[in-house]
Amino acid sequence: MKKTTLSFMMAASMLTMCAVPAAAAEPMDPSELIVGELHYSVAEDGGFAQALHTGVVEACENLGIDTETNLLTMEEISEEDPALIESAVEELVDSGANIIFGCSTGYAGQLAELQEEFPEVVFAQYNNDVYENIVEFQIRGYEGMFQAGYLCALMNEGSNELGFEASMDDASVRTAINSFALGAKYANPDATVQVVWADSWYDLDIEANNAKTLIDSDIKYMGMEASSPAVPQTCEANGAFCVGYNVDMEASAPGAVMTSFVWNWTPIFQDILQKTADGTIDISADYYEGGECSALAEFNSDLVPEEIQEKVLEVKDKIASGEIVVYAGELKDDEGNVLVAEGETMADEDILAQDFFVENVKGGK
């Protein structure tokens, strides 16, 4: 997977190389697009950034965009440094970017301001539910995480206790935890999910220690919302099992990873790029997809019996058909309050902005 990576050490030479005009007012062939992307970490981090970067690359390749010359990747752009974000965007614009993807939650406010400064550029932002002048892209990840919890509960025969290694106390993480817990409850009404927190988006030592803490409390099956392979590897070393996250993690721990929740951003990014080239993009649009965008990787057949695989796939089909609605009532939080009444369904905006934990979650903040 090749890419052009812009860094501040390389800025001067890169800017002289890219004398490409900014986004054209008239429709253009998609292959002519110059695509920029901002990441809070390295693009190939083995986790969330890599899942997004892979989606950008595959979308570019499907549209004939040369990823060696027309994909400009800015790495380690801190969400907490407005000056750094602004400088990165200015470099991308000066390099001819027609569209810039903000591949982390914290860029939204800054990109919304910069869109006013650079109206000829399309800005697309992950998980933006506030600003209407930049494109939002998001995946209904709760569908895949529901299936992950369902799988773990089915595998956890003889016990009601599951675990979950969580990164930061963020709405997206709470959604992952709650969806996993609801899937577990669908398989086993008595299932509970014990959460341990890393309070970091990426920390191998803490994630490994958290997994060991769960294992030491006799939890054998767990989910995760983390980017490193520490949880799967700790599970493998201690006879426990997990569902990987962000990308397929089976290769990191084939003796522990039953499957992985994977983000498939390619269809969303391809649609955004095509509309940008056509000149039909609506910058206030929300791309919020489920189905194959929120999916589990292939099952590890050495660990997951075929009959359990079939049950999980049946649940996947029921979600797709609408027979199962993940956030349908009656739904209570961990303090007994009714979140969704019987016969009703939680609105998308409330699913995205979760500030609660469902009733079978233990250890929520």
N, C-alpha and C positions, 0 to 999 in steps of 0.2 A: 504494500500500500504506500504509494509515493505521494508526497505533498510538498508544496513550497511553504516553508515556515519563515515568517517574518519575526525578527527579534530586534531589539533596539541596538544591538551591536552591528546588525546587518542593514539597518534602515537606509543609510545613505546609498549603498550599492544597489539595494533592491529598488529604491525609488527611481534611480537612473535607468534601470532595466525595464521598468513597467511604464512605458509612455502610452498607456491605453486610456482612452477617454472614459469618463464616468457613464452611468446608465443613460442610454439613448432615450430620447422622447418618443421615437417611433419604435414599433415592434422590431425585434431582432431575432436572429436564429439563437436558440438556447446555447449552442456550442460557443457562442461569442461572449457569453456572460463571464464576468470576473467575480468570483465568489470569495467573500471573506468570512472568517469564523473566529470568535473569541472564546477562549477556554480559561477556566480558573486554574487548571493544572496542565500537565503535559497532555497532548491529545491522545496518546496511546498509553493511558494510565492503567489499563486492564480493568476499567470500571466504567463509570458514568460518562466521563469525557470521551472515552474510546467508543462507547455506543453511539454517541452523537456524531463524533467525527466519522465513524464508519457510515452512518446514514448520509452525511453530506457527500462523502466520497462516492458511494454507490449511486446516489441521485445524480451527481455530476456525470459519472461514467454512463449511466443510462441515457443521458441527454447529449452525449458526445462532447462534454466539457473536459478539456485536457487538465487533469489534476496536477500535472507537473508544473504547468505554467499559469493556469487560470484559477487555481485554488490557493488562497493565501491564508495561512493558519497562524494566529497569534496565540501563544501559549503562556501560561502562568500570569494571566492578567487578573490581578486581585480584584474581587468585587468591592473591596473596602477602600480602594484607591481611585477616586474619581479622576485625578489627573492622569493616572496611568491608563485608564479606560479611554479618556479623551485622546490621549496621544496615540494609542493603538488604533482608534477609529480614524483619526486624521491620516495616519500612515496608510491604512487600507484605502481610504478615499483617494489620497494622492496617487495610490498605485492603480487606480481605475476601478475599484470595486463598484459593481452595480447593486449588490445586495450583501448585507452583513448579518450573519447569524450570531446572536448572543446566546451562547450555550451554557448559561448558568443563571440561576434566578436573580442574582444581585445586580445584573446590568440594566434592568428595565428602566429605572428612573433616568439614568444617564443617557441611555440610547434614545429615550423619548425626547430629551432636550436636544440631542445632537441631530435628530431627524429634522428639527426645525432649522438647524444650521446647514444641513445637507439634504434639501428636499428631493434632489435628483436620485438619492440612494434609498433603496428599500431596506428597512431594518426589521428583522424578524427575531423575536425574543422568546426564550423558553419560559413557560409558566407566567406570562404577563396577564394579569386579570384586572389591571388598573388603567393602563395608558391606551388610548384609542388611536394614537397616530403611529403605532408600530404593530406589526403582525404578531399574533400570539400563536405558539405551537405547543401542544401538550398531548399526552397519550393517556387514555383511560387505564392507567397502570393497575388500578384496583381490580380489574378483571383477571389479569394474570396472577396477581398476588392472592386473590380468592382461591384460584386453582392450586396455588402453592400450599396454602394452609389446608385445603381439602386433602391434598396428597399426603402431607405430613401426618394429619390426623388418621387417615386410613392406614398408614404404615405403622403408626404408634400403638399397635395392638397391646392391650393390657395396661395402658396408662392414659390418663387424661391430660397430662402436663406436657406442653410444648414450650419451646423457647424462641426468643427473637433477639438478635443482636442489632441494635439501632445506632445510627450515627448521631445526628443532631436533632434537637427538639424543634422540628420544622413541620409545617403543615403537610408537606409531601411525605415526610417520614411517618407522621401519624397516620396518614392515609394508607401507607404500606402496612403498618402494624395492624390497623383496624381491619383492613381487607383480608389479611392473612388470618386474623382471629375469626372473622365471619365465615371464611371458608372452612376453617377447622371445626367451627360449631355446626356447620351444615353437615359435616361428616359424622360428628360426635357432639350431641347437645351438651355434654359435660366437659368438653375440651376447654382448657384454659391456656393462656399464652403469657409466659413470664418474660418481661422485657428487661434487658440490661443495656445501658447507654455508654457510648464511646465519647459523646460530646465533642466529636471531631468528624469531619467528612472523610478523613483518611489517616489511620494510625494503626499500623500492623500490630504493635505490641499491645495496645489497649484492646483491639478487636480480638486478638488471640486470648488475652486474659479473660475477656468477657465470655467467649465461647467456653473456656475451661471452667469458669464459674458456673455456667449453666450445666455443663456435663457433670461437675462435681455435686450438683444438686439433683442428680439422677435424671436429668433431661437428656433424651437420646436423639430427638428430632427437633430441628430448629429452622427458622427462616432468618433472613438477614436483609438489611438495607445498608450496604457498605460496598466499597469499591475494591478493597484488597483481597487477596486469596487467603488471608490469615484465618478466617473462620472455617472455610472448608479444610484447610490443612490441619488445623487444630482438631476438628472433628475426626479426620482420618487417623490422626495419631492417637486418638482416644476412643475409638470404636463407636463414634456417633455419626449422625447423618444430617445433611442440610440441603436446602435449595439455594443455589448460587444466585447472584444478583448482577444486573446490568448487562453482562455478557455471559456466554456459556463458560462456566468455570470447571467443567468436568476434568479438563486436562490438568488442572492444578491439584486436584484431589480425586482421582477416579474411584477411590475406595469409599468416598463419603458423599459426593455430589450426585443426588438422584436425578436432578434436572436443574435448570436455572431459569429465573425470570429474566427475559431479555427484551430490551427496547428495540423495536424495529422502526426507525425514523425515516427510512428510505421513501416510502410512499408519500409521506407528508412533505418532505423536503423537495421531492421531485415535482409535486404539484405547485409548491410555492415558486420554485425556479422557473417552471414552464410559464406560469402566469406572469412572473416578472418579465420574462423575455417577450411575452405576447403584449405586454402593456395593460393587462387586465387585472393585475393584482389589486386587491382592496386592502389598504394598509390597516384598516380597522378589523380585519377578519380574524376569526378564531379558528384554528385548526385543532380540533379536539377529537381524537380518533381512538377506537378500541380495536376489537377483532384481532387481526394478525399483527397489528402494531404493538399490542400488549399480549405477549405469548410466552409459553414455556418452550425451552429448547427440547431437543429430542431426549427421551427418557434414557437413563442409564439402565439398560436391560439386565445388567449384572446385579443391580440393587433393587429394581422395582418390578415386581411380578406383573405379568401381562394382564391379569384380571384387574389389577389396580390401575394400570395404565389406561385400560378401556373405561373404567369409571371416571377418571379424570377427564378423558376426552369427551365423555357424555356430558359432563358438567360444562365443559367448554362450549359444546353445541347448544346447551340449554341457555347459557348466557347470551350467545349470539342470536338465538331465536327470541329472546325476551322472556322465556319461561322462568329463568332465574334472574332476578334484579338484585344486585348486590346490596344496594342501600335502600331496600324496601322495608316498610314497617310491618309489625311493630319492632322498633329498634330502640334499645335503651343504652345509656352510658354506664360507666363503671360506678356511678353513684346512684343508679336506679332511676334517673330521670329519663323520660320518654323523648327521644330525639326525633323519631318519625312514627306517626300514628299508624295503626293497622289500616291497610289499604292505600297508604300514601307512599310516595317515593321522594327521597332527598333530591333537592335541586343540584344541578351541576356546580353552581357557585359555592354551595355549602360543602359539597364533596371536596372541592379543590382547597377550601379554606378551613379544613378540619381543626378544631380547637378542643377536641374531646377524645376519649377512648371508650370503645364499646365495652359492654359489661363483662366479657370474659378475658379482658386484658388485665394483667397484674404488673405493677411496676411502672405504670404510666406517670408522666410528670404533670 
